[in-house]
């Protein structure tokens, strides 16, 4: 097992960071860990879509996954990310 150094990174990881300016690591979070976050994003986006439908900014409910629906919202109302 590699000895950990600064911030819990191995010497190889620190070297890679120094060489490349970034370090790609696997996420320690599982899909199960992230499920509540995605559910909250879905709830917020659904509320935003409802508001934009009610005020006529959107003419129909966007289809697809979270990313596609959010892109449709931003296309209809670029300031909605605020």
mmCIF file of the N, C-alpha and C atoms, coordinates in Angstrom:
data_MODEL
# 
_entry.id   MODEL 
# 
loop_
_atom_site.group_PDB 
_atom_site.id 
_atom_site.type_symbol 
_atom_site.label_atom_id 
_atom_site.label_alt_id 
_atom_site.label_comp_id 
_atom_site.label_asym_id 
_atom_site.label_entity_id 
_atom_site.label_seq_id 
_atom_site.pdbx_PDB_ins_code 
_atom_site.Cartn_x 
_atom_site.Cartn_y 
_atom_site.Cartn_z 
_atom_site.occupancy 
_atom_site.B_iso_or_equiv 
_atom_site.pdbx_formal_charge 
_atom_site.auth_seq_id 
_atom_site.auth_comp_id 
_atom_site.auth_asym_id 
_atom_site.auth_atom_id 
_atom_site.pdbx_PDB_model_num 
ATOM 1   N N  . UNK A 1 1  ? 0.846   -1.177 0.000   1.00 0.00 ? 1  UNK A N  1 
ATOM 2   C CA . UNK A 1 1  ? 0.000   0.000  0.000   1.00 0.00 ? 1  UNK A CA 1 
ATOM 3   C C  . UNK A 1 1  ? 0.891   1.240  0.000   1.00 0.00 ? 1  UNK A C  1 
ATOM 4   N N  . UNK A 1 2  ? 0.547   2.217  -0.832  1.00 0.00 ? 2  UNK A N  1 
ATOM 5   C CA . UNK A 1 2  ? 1.339   3.444  -0.925  1.00 0.00 ? 2  UNK A CA 1 
ATOM 6   C C  . UNK A 1 2  ? 1.128   4.291  0.320   1.00 0.00 ? 2  UNK A C  1 
ATOM 7   N N  . UNK A 1 3  ? 2.197   4.907  0.744   1.00 0.00 ? 3  UNK A N  1 
ATOM 8   C CA . UNK A 1 3  ? 2.117   5.808  1.896   1.00 0.00 ? 3  UNK A CA 1 
ATOM 9   C C  . UNK A 1 3  ? 1.443   7.102  1.452   1.00 0.00 ? 3  UNK A C  1 
ATOM 10  N N  . UNK A 1 4  ? 0.527   7.580  2.272   1.00 0.00 ? 4  UNK A N  1 
ATOM 11  C CA . UNK A 1 4  ? -0.211  8.788  1.925   1.00 0.00 ? 4  UNK A CA 1 
ATOM 12  C C  . UNK A 1 4  ? 0.518   10.012 2.445   1.00 0.00 ? 4  UNK A C  1 
ATOM 13  N N  . UNK A 1 5  ? 0.445   11.075 1.667   1.00 0.00 ? 5  UNK A N  1 
ATOM 14  C CA . UNK A 1 5  ? 1.102   12.324 2.036   1.00 0.00 ? 5  UNK A CA 1 
ATOM 15  C C  . UNK A 1 5  ? 0.081   13.425 2.191   1.00 0.00 ? 5  UNK A C  1 
ATOM 16  N N  . UNK A 1 6  ? 0.357   14.560 1.609   1.00 0.00 ? 6  UNK A N  1 
ATOM 17  C CA . UNK A 1 6  ? -0.457  15.762 1.713   1.00 0.00 ? 6  UNK A CA 1 
ATOM 18  C C  . UNK A 1 6  ? -1.903  15.477 1.312   1.00 0.00 ? 6  UNK A C  1 
ATOM 19  N N  . UNK A 1 7  ? -2.844  15.835 2.185   1.00 0.00 ? 7  UNK A N  1 
ATOM 20  C CA . UNK A 1 7  ? -4.264  15.679 1.882   1.00 0.00 ? 7  UNK A CA 1 
ATOM 21  C C  . UNK A 1 7  ? -4.692  14.251 1.635   1.00 0.00 ? 7  UNK A C  1 
ATOM 22  N N  . UNK A 1 8  ? -3.929  13.280 2.089   1.00 0.00 ? 8  UNK A N  1 
ATOM 23  C CA . UNK A 1 8  ? -4.284  11.885 1.889   1.00 0.00 ? 8  UNK A CA 1 
ATOM 24  C C  . UNK A 1 8  ? -3.941  11.354 0.508   1.00 0.00 ? 8  UNK A C  1 
ATOM 25  N N  . UNK A 1 9  ? -3.141  12.100 -0.254  1.00 0.00 ? 9  UNK A N  1 
ATOM 26  C CA . UNK A 1 9  ? -2.735  11.661 -1.586  1.00 0.00 ? 9  UNK A CA 1 
ATOM 27  C C  . UNK A 1 9  ? -1.407  10.929 -1.519  1.00 0.00 ? 9  UNK A C  1 
ATOM 28  N N  . UNK A 1 10 ? -1.252  9.951  -2.394  1.00 0.00 ? 10 UNK A N  1 
ATOM 29  C CA . UNK A 1 10 ? 0.008   9.211  -2.458  1.00 0.00 ? 10 UNK A CA 1 
ATOM 30  C C  . UNK A 1 10 ? 1.059   10.065 -3.166  1.00 0.00 ? 10 UNK A C  1 
ATOM 31  N N  . UNK A 1 11 ? 2.308   9.660  -3.060  1.00 0.00 ? 11 UNK A N  1 
ATOM 32  C CA . UNK A 1 11 ? 3.397   10.372 -3.736  1.00 0.00 ? 11 UNK A CA 1 
ATOM 33  C C  . UNK A 1 11 ? 3.173   10.352 -5.248  1.00 0.00 ? 11 UNK A C  1 
ATOM 34  N N  . UNK A 1 12 ? 2.695   9.219  -5.793  1.00 0.00 ? 12 UNK A N  1 
ATOM 35  C CA . UNK A 1 12 ? 2.414   9.139  -7.234  1.00 0.00 ? 12 UNK A CA 1 
ATOM 36  C C  . UNK A 1 12 ? 1.317   10.122 -7.641  1.00 0.00 ? 12 UNK A C  1 
ATOM 37  N N  . UNK A 1 13 ? 0.279   10.240 -6.803  1.00 0.00 ? 13 UNK A N  1 
ATOM 38  C CA . UNK A 1 13 ? -0.803  11.175 -7.102  1.00 0.00 ? 13 UNK A CA 1 
ATOM 39  C C  . UNK A 1 13 ? -0.304  12.616 -7.048  1.00 0.00 ? 13 UNK A C  1 
ATOM 40  N N  . UNK A 1 14 ? 0.537   12.927 -6.066  1.00 0.00 ? 14 UNK A N  1 
ATOM 41  C CA . UNK A 1 14 ? 1.096   14.275 -5.972  1.00 0.00 ? 14 UNK A CA 1 
ATOM 42  C C  . UNK A 1 14 ? 1.980   14.572 -7.177  1.00 0.00 ? 14 UNK A C  1 
ATOM 43  N N  . UNK A 1 15 ? 2.768   13.597 -7.608  1.00 0.00 ? 15 UNK A N  1 
ATOM 44  C CA . UNK A 1 15 ? 3.600   13.774 -8.798  1.00 0.00 ? 15 UNK A CA 1 
ATOM 45  C C  . UNK A 1 15 ? 2.737   14.016 -10.034 1.00 0.00 ? 15 UNK A C  1 
ATOM 46  N N  . UNK A 1 16 ? 1.657   13.240 -10.165 1.00 0.00 ? 16 UNK A N  1 
ATOM 47  C CA . UNK A 1 16 ? 0.755   13.408 -11.305 1.00 0.00 ? 16 UNK A CA 1 
ATOM 48  C C  . UNK A 1 16 ? 0.140   14.798 -11.303 1.00 0.00 ? 16 UNK A C  1 
ATOM 49  N N  . UNK A 1 17 ? -0.252  15.269 -10.119 1.00 0.00 ? 17 UNK A N  1 
ATOM 50  C CA . UNK A 1 17 ? -0.822  16.607 -10.008 1.00 0.00 ? 17 UNK A CA 1 
ATOM 51  C C  . UNK A 1 17 ? 0.206   17.657 -10.402 1.00 0.00 ? 17 UNK A C  1 
ATOM 52  N N  . UNK A 1 18 ? 1.421   17.522 -9.908  1.00 0.00 ? 18 UNK A N  1 
ATOM 53  C CA . UNK A 1 18 ? 2.482   18.476 -10.250 1.00 0.00 ? 18 UNK A CA 1 
ATOM 54  C C  . UNK A 1 18 ? 2.766   18.471 -11.750 1.00 0.00 ? 18 UNK A C  1 
ATOM 55  N N  . UNK A 1 19 ? 2.738   17.306 -12.363 1.00 0.00 ? 19 UNK A N  1 
ATOM 56  C CA . UNK A 1 19 ? 3.055   17.154 -13.779 1.00 0.00 ? 19 UNK A CA 1 
ATOM 57  C C  . UNK A 1 19 ? 1.926   17.688 -14.671 1.00 0.00 ? 19 UNK A C  1 
ATOM 58  N N  . UNK A 1 20 ? 0.671   17.392 -14.316 1.00 0.00 ? 20 UNK A N  1 
ATOM 59  C CA . UNK A 1 20 ? -0.466  17.710 -15.185 1.00 0.00 ? 20 UNK A CA 1 
ATOM 60  C C  . UNK A 1 20 ? -1.277  18.924 -14.747 1.00 0.00 ? 20 UNK A C  1 
ATOM 61  N N  . UNK A 1 21 ? -1.135  19.317 -13.497 1.00 0.00 ? 21 UNK A N  1 
ATOM 62  C CA . UNK A 1 21 ? -1.930  20.437 -12.993 1.00 0.00 ? 21 UNK A CA 1 
ATOM 63  C C  . UNK A 1 21 ? -3.312  20.031 -12.525 1.00 0.00 ? 21 UNK A C  1 
ATOM 64  N N  . UNK A 1 22 ? -3.626  18.748 -12.589 1.00 0.00 ? 22 UNK A N  1 
ATOM 65  C CA . UNK A 1 22 ? -4.903  18.233 -12.093 1.00 0.00 ? 22 UNK A CA 1 
ATOM 66  C C  . UNK A 1 22 ? -4.706  16.763 -11.752 1.00 0.00 ? 22 UNK A C  1 
ATOM 67  N N  . UNK A 1 23 ? -5.668  16.228 -11.031 1.00 0.00 ? 23 UNK A N  1 
ATOM 68  C CA . UNK A 1 23 ? -5.621  14.817 -10.666 1.00 0.00 ? 23 UNK A CA 1 
ATOM 69  C C  . UNK A 1 23 ? -7.019  14.239 -10.832 1.00 0.00 ? 23 UNK A C  1 
ATOM 70  N N  . UNK A 1 24 ? -7.154  13.279 -11.697 1.00 0.00 ? 24 UNK A N  1 
ATOM 71  C CA . UNK A 1 24 ? -8.435  12.602 -11.905 1.00 0.00 ? 24 UNK A CA 1 
ATOM 72  C C  . UNK A 1 24 ? -8.527  11.444 -10.915 1.00 0.00 ? 24 UNK A C  1 
ATOM 73  N N  . UNK A 1 25 ? -9.588  11.433 -10.135 1.00 0.00 ? 25 UNK A N  1 
ATOM 74  C CA . UNK A 1 25 ? -9.802  10.345 -9.185  1.00 0.00 ? 25 UNK A CA 1 
ATOM 75  C C  . UNK A 1 25 ? -11.212 9.806  -9.357  1.00 0.00 ? 25 UNK A C  1 
ATOM 76  N N  . UNK A 1 26 ? -11.399 8.560  -8.999  1.00 0.00 ? 26 UNK A N  1 
ATOM 77  C CA . UNK A 1 26 ? -12.738 7.979  -9.015  1.00 0.00 ? 26 UNK A CA 1 
ATOM 78  C C  . UNK A 1 26 ? -13.536 8.585  -7.876  1.00 0.00 ? 26 UNK A C  1 
ATOM 79  N N  . UNK A 1 27 ? -14.815 8.786  -8.117  1.00 0.00 ? 27 UNK A N  1 
ATOM 80  C CA . UNK A 1 27 ? -15.685 9.348  -7.096  1.00 0.00 ? 27 UNK A CA 1 
ATOM 81  C C  . UNK A 1 27 ? -15.878 8.356  -5.955  1.00 0.00 ? 27 UNK A C  1 
ATOM 82  N N  . UNK A 1 28 ? -15.738 8.831  -4.728  1.00 0.00 ? 28 UNK A N  1 
ATOM 83  C CA . UNK A 1 28 ? -16.011 7.943  -3.601  1.00 0.00 ? 28 UNK A CA 1 
ATOM 84  C C  . UNK A 1 28 ? -17.510 7.794  -3.337  1.00 0.00 ? 28 UNK A C  1 
ATOM 85  N N  . UNK A 1 29 ? -18.330 8.553  -4.078  1.00 0.00 ? 29 UNK A N  1 
ATOM 86  C CA . UNK A 1 29 ? -19.774 8.522  -3.875  1.00 0.00 ? 29 UNK A CA 1 
ATOM 87  C C  . UNK A 1 29 ? -20.423 7.533  -4.829  1.00 0.00 ? 29 UNK A C  1 
ATOM 88  N N  . UNK A 1 30 ? -21.372 6.801  -4.326  1.00 0.00 ? 30 UNK A N  1 
ATOM 89  C CA . UNK A 1 30 ? -22.116 5.840  -5.146  1.00 0.00 ? 30 UNK A CA 1 
ATOM 90  C C  . UNK A 1 30 ? -23.383 6.503  -5.690  1.00 0.00 ? 30 UNK A C  1 
ATOM 91  N N  . UNK A 1 31 ? -24.016 5.834  -6.640  1.00 0.00 ? 31 UNK A N  1 
ATOM 92  C CA . UNK A 1 31 ? -25.307 6.322  -7.143  1.00 0.00 ? 31 UNK A CA 1 
ATOM 93  C C  . UNK A 1 31 ? -26.308 6.429  -6.004  1.00 0.00 ? 31 UNK A C  1 
ATOM 94  N N  . UNK A 1 32 ? -26.236 5.496  -5.066  1.00 0.00 ? 32 UNK A N  1 
ATOM 95  C CA . UNK A 1 32 ? -27.139 5.530  -3.911  1.00 0.00 ? 32 UNK A CA 1 
ATOM 96  C C  . UNK A 1 32 ? -26.878 6.775  -3.054  1.00 0.00 ? 32 UNK A C  1 
ATOM 97  N N  . UNK A 1 33 ? -25.603 7.140  -2.887  1.00 0.00 ? 33 UNK A N  1 
ATOM 98  C CA . UNK A 1 33 ? -25.261 8.355  -2.142  1.00 0.00 ? 33 UNK A CA 1 
ATOM 99  C C  . UNK A 1 33 ? -25.831 9.596  -2.815  1.00 0.00 ? 33 UNK A C  1 
ATOM 100 N N  . UNK A 1 34 ? -25.788 9.612  -4.142  1.00 0.00 ? 34 UNK A N  1 
ATOM 101 C CA . UNK A 1 34 ? -26.196 10.793 -4.897  1.00 0.00 ? 34 UNK A CA 1 
ATOM 102 C C  . UNK A 1 34 ? -27.690 10.861 -5.182  1.00 0.00 ? 34 UNK A C  1 
ATOM 103 N N  . UNK A 1 35 ? -28.421 9.781  -4.961  1.00 0.00 ? 35 UNK A N  1 
ATOM 104 C CA . UNK A 1 35 ? -29.854 9.743  -5.270  1.00 0.00 ? 35 UNK A CA 1 
ATOM 105 C C  . UNK A 1 35 ? -30.629 10.897 -4.633  1.00 0.00 ? 35 UNK A C  1 
ATOM 106 N N  . UNK A 1 36 ? -30.419 11.233 -3.359  1.00 0.00 ? 36 UNK A N  1 
ATOM 107 C CA . UNK A 1 36 ? -31.167 12.358 -2.787  1.00 0.00 ? 36 UNK A CA 1 
ATOM 108 C C  . UNK A 1 36 ? -30.851 13.692 -3.470  1.00 0.00 ? 36 UNK A C  1 
ATOM 109 N N  . UNK A 1 37 ? -29.633 13.858 -3.931  1.00 0.00 ? 37 UNK A N  1 
ATOM 110 C CA . UNK A 1 37 ? -29.262 15.092 -4.622  1.00 0.00 ? 37 UNK A CA 1 
ATOM 111 C C  . UNK A 1 37 ? -30.006 15.179 -5.947  1.00 0.00 ? 37 UNK A C  1 
ATOM 112 N N  . UNK A 1 38 ? -29.994 14.091 -6.721  1.00 0.00 ? 38 UNK A N  1 
ATOM 113 C CA . UNK A 1 38 ? -30.712 14.079 -7.992  1.00 0.00 ? 38 UNK A CA 1 
ATOM 114 C C  . UNK A 1 38 ? -32.211 14.274 -7.789  1.00 0.00 ? 38 UNK A C  1 
ATOM 115 N N  . UNK A 1 39 ? -32.768 13.671 -6.750  1.00 0.00 ? 39 UNK A N  1 
ATOM 116 C CA . UNK A 1 39 ? -34.194 13.844 -6.466  1.00 0.00 ? 39 UNK A CA 1 
ATOM 117 C C  . UNK A 1 39 ? -34.512 15.304 -6.162  1.00 0.00 ? 39 UNK A C  1 
ATOM 118 N N  . UNK A 1 40 ? -33.643 15.970 -5.423  1.00 0.00 ? 40 UNK A N  1 
ATOM 119 C CA . UNK A 1 40 ? -33.851 17.390 -5.112  1.00 0.00 ? 40 UNK A CA 1 
ATOM 120 C C  . UNK A 1 40 ? -33.741 18.233 -6.384  1.00 0.00 ? 40 UNK A C  1 
ATOM 121 N N  . UNK A 1 41 ? -32.763 17.946 -7.243  1.00 0.00 ? 41 UNK A N  1 
ATOM 122 C CA . UNK A 1 41 ? -32.637 18.666 -8.518  1.00 0.00 ? 41 UNK A CA 1 
ATOM 123 C C  . UNK A 1 41 ? -33.882 18.467 -9.369  1.00 0.00 ? 41 UNK A C  1 
ATOM 124 N N  . UNK A 1 42 ? -34.388 17.249 -9.398  1.00 0.00 ? 42 UNK A N  1 
ATOM 125 C CA . UNK A 1 42 ? -35.610 16.964 -10.158 1.00 0.00 ? 42 UNK A CA 1 
ATOM 126 C C  . UNK A 1 42 ? -36.774 17.796 -9.618  1.00 0.00 ? 42 UNK A C  1 
ATOM 127 N N  . UNK A 1 43 ? -36.912 17.858 -8.303  1.00 0.00 ? 43 UNK A N  1 
ATOM 128 C CA . UNK A 1 43 ? -37.999 18.616 -7.680  1.00 0.00 ? 43 UNK A CA 1 
ATOM 129 C C  . UNK A 1 43 ? -37.883 20.100 -8.028  1.00 0.00 ? 43 UNK A C  1 
ATOM 130 N N  . UNK A 1 44 ? -36.676 20.648 -7.929  1.00 0.00 ? 44 UNK A N  1 
ATOM 131 C CA . UNK A 1 44 ? -36.463 22.063 -8.249  1.00 0.00 ? 44 UNK A CA 1 
ATOM 132 C C  . UNK A 1 44 ? -36.757 22.330 -9.718  1.00 0.00 ? 44 UNK A C  1 
ATOM 133 N N  . UNK A 1 45 ? -36.268 21.454 -10.599 1.00 0.00 ? 45 UNK A N  1 
ATOM 134 C CA . UNK A 1 45 ? -36.494 21.642 -12.026 1.00 0.00 ? 45 UNK A CA 1 
ATOM 135 C C  . UNK A 1 45 ? -37.976 21.527 -12.365 1.00 0.00 ? 45 UNK A C  1 
ATOM 136 N N  . UNK A 1 46 ? -38.673 20.584 -11.757 1.00 0.00 ? 46 UNK A N  1 
ATOM 137 C CA . UNK A 1 46 ? -40.117 20.447 -12.002 1.00 0.00 ? 46 UNK A CA 1 
ATOM 138 C C  . UNK A 1 46 ? -40.852 21.724 -11.607 1.00 0.00 ? 46 UNK A C  1 
ATOM 139 N N  . UNK A 1 47 ? -40.482 22.323 -10.488 1.00 0.00 ? 47 UNK A N  1 
ATOM 140 C CA . UNK A 1 47 ? -41.100 23.577 -10.059 1.00 0.00 ? 47 UNK A CA 1 
ATOM 141 C C  . UNK A 1 47 ? -40.819 24.709 -11.036 1.00 0.00 ? 47 UNK A C  1 
ATOM 142 N N  . UNK A 1 48 ? -39.592 24.760 -11.523 1.00 0.00 ? 48 UNK A N  1 
ATOM 143 C CA . UNK A 1 48 ? -39.225 25.780 -12.500 1.00 0.00 ? 48 UNK A CA 1 
ATOM 144 C C  . UNK A 1 48 ? -39.991 25.589 -13.801 1.00 0.00 ? 48 UNK A C  1 
ATOM 145 N N  . UNK A 1 49 ? -40.094 24.346 -14.257 1.00 0.00 ? 49 UNK A N  1 
ATOM 146 C CA . UNK A 1 49 ? -40.852 24.059 -15.479 1.00 0.00 ? 49 UNK A CA 1 
ATOM 147 C C  . UNK A 1 49 ? -42.313 24.459 -15.289 1.00 0.00 ? 49 UNK A C  1 
ATOM 148 N N  . UNK A 1 50 ? -42.893 24.131 -14.145 1.00 0.00 ? 50 UNK A N  1 
ATOM 149 C CA . UNK A 1 50 ? -44.285 24.509 -13.873 1.00 0.00 ? 50 UNK A CA 1 
ATOM 150 C C  . UNK A 1 50 ? -44.466 26.019 -13.969 1.00 0.00 ? 50 UNK A C  1 
ATOM 151 N N  . UNK A 1 51 ? -43.523 26.781 -13.405 1.00 0.00 ? 51 UNK A N  1 
ATOM 152 C CA . UNK A 1 51 ? -43.609 28.246 -13.436 1.00 0.00 ? 51 UNK A CA 1 
ATOM 153 C C  . UNK A 1 51 ? -43.493 28.753 -14.870 1.00 0.00 ? 51 UNK A C  1 
ATOM 154 N N  . UNK A 1 52 ? -42.550 28.207 -15.646 1.00 0.00 ? 52 UNK A N  1 
ATOM 155 C CA . UNK A 1 52 ? -42.360 28.660 -17.024 1.00 0.00 ? 52 UNK A CA 1 
ATOM 156 C C  . UNK A 1 52 ? -43.526 28.264 -17.923 1.00 0.00 ? 52 UNK A C  1 
ATOM 157 N N  . UNK A 1 53 ? -44.164 27.137 -17.643 1.00 0.00 ? 53 UNK A N  1 
ATOM 158 C CA . UNK A 1 53 ? -45.373 26.764 -18.380 1.00 0.00 ? 53 UNK A CA 1 
ATOM 159 C C  . UNK A 1 53 ? -46.507 27.727 -18.051 1.00 0.00 ? 53 UNK A C  1 
ATOM 160 N N  . UNK A 1 54 ? -46.651 28.055 -16.781 1.00 0.00 ? 54 UNK A N  1 
ATOM 161 C CA . UNK A 1 54 ? -47.736 28.936 -16.349 1.00 0.00 ? 54 UNK A CA 1 
ATOM 162 C C  . UNK A 1 54 ? -47.604 30.337 -16.932 1.00 0.00 ? 54 UNK A C  1 
ATOM 163 N N  . UNK A 1 55 ? -46.354 30.828 -17.057 1.00 0.00 ? 55 UNK A N  1 
ATOM 164 C CA . UNK A 1 55 ? -46.205 32.190 -17.583 1.00 0.00 ? 55 UNK A CA 1 
ATOM 165 C C  . UNK A 1 55 ? -46.013 32.224 -19.102 1.00 0.00 ? 55 UNK A C  1 
ATOM 166 N N  . UNK A 1 56 ? -46.084 31.047 -19.757 1.00 0.00 ? 56 UNK A N  1 
ATOM 167 C CA . UNK A 1 56 ? -46.017 30.993 -21.212 1.00 0.00 ? 56 UNK A CA 1 
ATOM 168 C C  . UNK A 1 56 ? -44.611 30.985 -21.793 1.00 0.00 ? 56 UNK A C  1 
ATOM 169 N N  . UNK A 1 57 ? -43.584 30.973 -20.944 1.00 0.00 ? 57 UNK A N  1 
ATOM 170 C CA . UNK A 1 57 ? -42.209 30.930 -21.449 1.00 0.00 ? 57 UNK A CA 1 
ATOM 171 C C  . UNK A 1 57 ? -41.927 29.600 -22.124 1.00 0.00 ? 57 UNK A C  1 
ATOM 172 N N  . UNK A 1 58 ? -42.485 28.534 -21.578 1.00 0.00 ? 58 UNK A N  1 
ATOM 173 C CA . UNK A 1 58 ? -42.420 27.210 -22.204 1.00 0.00 ? 58 UNK A CA 1 
ATOM 174 C C  . UNK A 1 58 ? -43.814 26.861 -22.705 1.00 0.00 ? 58 UNK A C  1 
ATOM 175 N N  . UNK A 1 59 ? -43.869 26.254 -23.884 1.00 0.00 ? 59 UNK A N  1 
ATOM 176 C CA . UNK A 1 59 ? -45.176 25.875 -24.421 1.00 0.00 ? 59 UNK A CA 1 
ATOM 177 C C  . UNK A 1 59 ? -45.530 24.426 -24.111 1.00 0.00 ? 59 UNK A C  1 
ATOM 178 N N  . UNK A 1 60 ? -44.503 23.626 -23.766 1.00 0.00 ? 60 UNK A N  1 
ATOM 179 C CA . UNK A 1 60 ? -44.754 22.230 -23.405 1.00 0.00 ? 60 UNK A CA 1 
ATOM 180 C C  . UNK A 1 60 ? -43.683 21.768 -22.425 1.00 0.00 ? 60 UNK A C  1 
ATOM 181 N N  . UNK A 1 61 ? -44.015 20.735 -21.675 1.00 0.00 ? 61 UNK A N  1 
ATOM 182 C CA . UNK A 1 61 ? -43.088 20.182 -20.684 1.00 0.00 ? 61 UNK A CA 1 
ATOM 183 C C  . UNK A 1 61 ? -41.939 19.490 -21.420 1.00 0.00 ? 61 UNK A C  1 
ATOM 184 N N  . UNK A 1 62 ? -40.688 19.885 -21.145 1.00 0.00 ? 62 UNK A N  1 
ATOM 185 C CA . UNK A 1 62 ? -39.549 19.246 -21.815 1.00 0.00 ? 62 UNK A CA 1 
ATOM 186 C C  . UNK A 1 62 ? -39.471 17.757 -21.484 1.00 0.00 ? 62 UNK A C  1 
ATOM 187 N N  . UNK A 1 63 ? -39.051 16.983 -22.469 1.00 0.00 ? 63 UNK A N  1 
ATOM 188 C CA . UNK A 1 63 ? -38.912 15.538 -22.302 1.00 0.00 ? 63 UNK A CA 1 
ATOM 189 C C  . UNK A 1 63 ? -37.450 15.176 -22.089 1.00 0.00 ? 63 UNK A C  1 
ATOM 190 N N  . UNK A 1 64 ? -37.229 13.951 -21.668 1.00 0.00 ? 64 UNK A N  1 
ATOM 191 C CA . UNK A 1 64 ? -35.871 13.441 -21.516 1.00 0.00 ? 64 UNK A CA 1 
ATOM 192 C C  . UNK A 1 64 ? -35.399 13.470 -20.085 1.00 0.00 ? 64 UNK A C  1 
ATOM 193 N N  . UNK A 1 65 ? -34.123 13.241 -19.949 1.00 0.00 ? 65 UNK A N  1 
ATOM 194 C CA . UNK A 1 65 ? -33.506 13.208 -18.632 1.00 0.00 ? 65 UNK A CA 1 
ATOM 195 C C  . UNK A 1 65 ? -33.283 14.600 -18.074 1.00 0.00 ? 65 UNK A C  1 
ATOM 196 N N  . UNK A 1 66 ? -32.731 14.646 -16.894 1.00 0.00 ? 66 UNK A N  1 
ATOM 197 C CA . UNK A 1 66 ? -32.512 15.902 -16.189 1.00 0.00 ? 66 UNK A CA 1 
ATOM 198 C C  . UNK A 1 66 ? -31.715 16.888 -17.043 1.00 0.00 ? 66 UNK A C  1 
ATOM 199 N N  . UNK A 1 67 ? -30.636 16.448 -17.649 1.00 0.00 ? 67 UNK A N  1 
ATOM 200 C CA . UNK A 1 67 ? -29.801 17.340 -18.450 1.00 0.00 ? 67 UNK A CA 1 
ATOM 201 C C  . UNK A 1 67 ? -30.533 17.910 -19.645 1.00 0.00 ? 67 UNK A C  1 
ATOM 202 N N  . UNK A 1 68 ? -31.285 17.077 -20.345 1.00 0.00 ? 68 UNK A N  1 
ATOM 203 C CA . UNK A 1 68 ? -32.039 17.545 -21.507 1.00 0.00 ? 68 UNK A CA 1 
ATOM 204 C C  . UNK A 1 68 ? -33.122 18.533 -21.108 1.00 0.00 ? 68 UNK A C  1 
ATOM 205 N N  . UNK A 1 69 ? -33.816 18.225 -20.021 1.00 0.00 ? 69 UNK A N  1 
ATOM 206 C CA . UNK A 1 69 ? -34.884 19.124 -19.568 1.00 0.00 ? 69 UNK A CA 1 
ATOM 207 C C  . UNK A 1 69 ? -34.310 20.448 -19.096 1.00 0.00 ? 69 UNK A C  1 
ATOM 208 N N  . UNK A 1 70 ? -33.185 20.404 -18.382 1.00 0.00 ? 70 UNK A N  1 
ATOM 209 C CA . UNK A 1 70 ? -32.564 21.645 -17.906 1.00 0.00 ? 70 UNK A CA 1 
ATOM 210 C C  . UNK A 1 70 ? -32.080 22.477 -19.086 1.00 0.00 ? 70 UNK A C  1 
ATOM 211 N N  . UNK A 1 71 ? -31.531 21.834 -20.115 1.00 0.00 ? 71 UNK A N  1 
ATOM 212 C CA . UNK A 1 71 ? -31.092 22.555 -21.316 1.00 0.00 ? 71 UNK A CA 1 
ATOM 213 C C  . UNK A 1 71 ? -32.272 23.251 -21.989 1.00 0.00 ? 71 UNK A C  1 
ATOM 214 N N  . UNK A 1 72 ? -33.412 22.570 -22.043 1.00 0.00 ? 72 UNK A N  1 
ATOM 215 C CA . UNK A 1 72 ? -34.607 23.174 -22.642 1.00 0.00 ? 72 UNK A CA 1 
ATOM 216 C C  . UNK A 1 72 ? -35.066 24.381 -21.831 1.00 0.00 ? 72 UNK A C  1 
ATOM 217 N N  . UNK A 1 73 ? -34.998 24.284 -20.521 1.00 0.00 ? 73 UNK A N  1 
ATOM 218 C CA . UNK A 1 73 ? -35.366 25.409 -19.660 1.00 0.00 ? 73 UNK A CA 1 
ATOM 219 C C  . UNK A 1 73 ? -34.436 26.587 -19.905 1.00 0.00 ? 73 UNK A C  1 
ATOM 220 N N  . UNK A 1 74 ? -33.142 26.340 -19.968 1.00 0.00 ? 74 UNK A N  1 
ATOM 221 C CA . UNK A 1 74 ? -32.179 27.413 -20.190 1.00 0.00 ? 74 UNK A CA 1 
ATOM 222 C C  . UNK A 1 74 ? -32.346 28.045 -21.567 1.00 0.00 ? 74 UNK A C  1 
ATOM 223 N N  . UNK A 1 75 ? -32.708 27.234 -22.561 1.00 0.00 ? 75 UNK A N  1 
ATOM 224 C CA . UNK A 1 75 ? -32.934 27.782 -23.891 1.00 0.00 ? 75 UNK A CA 1 
ATOM 225 C C  . UNK A 1 75 ? -34.148 28.717 -23.896 1.00 0.00 ? 75 UNK A C  1 
ATOM 226 N N  . UNK A 1 76 ? -35.166 28.369 -23.130 1.00 0.00 ? 76 UNK A N  1 
ATOM 227 C CA . UNK A 1 76 ? -36.369 29.183 -23.067 1.00 0.00 ? 76 UNK A CA 1 
ATOM 228 C C  . UNK A 1 76 ? -36.190 30.414 -22.175 1.00 0.00 ? 76 UNK A C  1 
ATOM 229 N N  . UNK A 1 77 ? -35.419 30.263 -21.116 1.00 0.00 ? 77 UNK A N  1 
ATOM 230 C CA . UNK A 1 77 ? -35.219 31.347 -20.147 1.00 0.00 ? 77 UNK A CA 1 
ATOM 231 C C  . UNK A 1 77 ? -33.776 31.298 -19.633 1.00 0.00 ? 77 UNK A C  1 
ATOM 232 N N  . UNK A 1 78 ? -32.852 31.947 -20.355 1.00 0.00 ? 78 UNK A N  1 
ATOM 233 C CA . UNK A 1 78 ? -31.428 31.850 -20.009 1.00 0.00 ? 78 UNK A CA 1 
ATOM 234 C C  . UNK A 1 78 ? -31.078 32.315 -18.596 1.00 0.00 ? 78 UNK A C  1 
ATOM 235 N N  . UNK A 1 79 ? -31.906 33.120 -17.976 1.00 0.00 ? 79 UNK A N  1 
ATOM 236 C CA . UNK A 1 79 ? -31.611 33.602 -16.622 1.00 0.00 ? 79 UNK A CA 1 
ATOM 237 C C  . UNK A 1 79 ? -32.193 32.707 -15.539 1.00 0.00 ? 79 UNK A C  1 
ATOM 238 N N  . UNK A 1 80 ? -32.847 31.616 -15.935 1.00 0.00 ? 80 UNK A N  1 
ATOM 239 C CA . UNK A 1 80 ? -33.495 30.755 -14.944 1.00 0.00 ? 80 UNK A CA 1 
ATOM 240 C C  . UNK A 1 80 ? -32.519 30.023 -14.052 1.00 0.00 ? 80 UNK A C  1 
ATOM 241 N N  . UNK A 1 81 ? -31.254 29.978 -14.420 1.00 0.00 ? 81 UNK A N  1 
ATOM 242 C CA . UNK A 1 81 ? -30.249 29.302 -13.569 1.00 0.00 ? 81 UNK A CA 1 
ATOM 243 C C  . UNK A 1 81 ? -29.996 30.048 -12.281 1.00 0.00 ? 81 UNK A C  1 
ATOM 244 N N  . UNK A 1 82 ? -30.441 31.280 -12.209 1.00 0.00 ? 82 UNK A N  1 
ATOM 245 C CA . UNK A 1 82 ? -30.218 32.064 -10.993 1.00 0.00 ? 82 UNK A CA 1 
ATOM 246 C C  . UNK A 1 82 ? -31.091 31.541 -9.899  1.00 0.00 ? 82 UNK A C  1 
# 
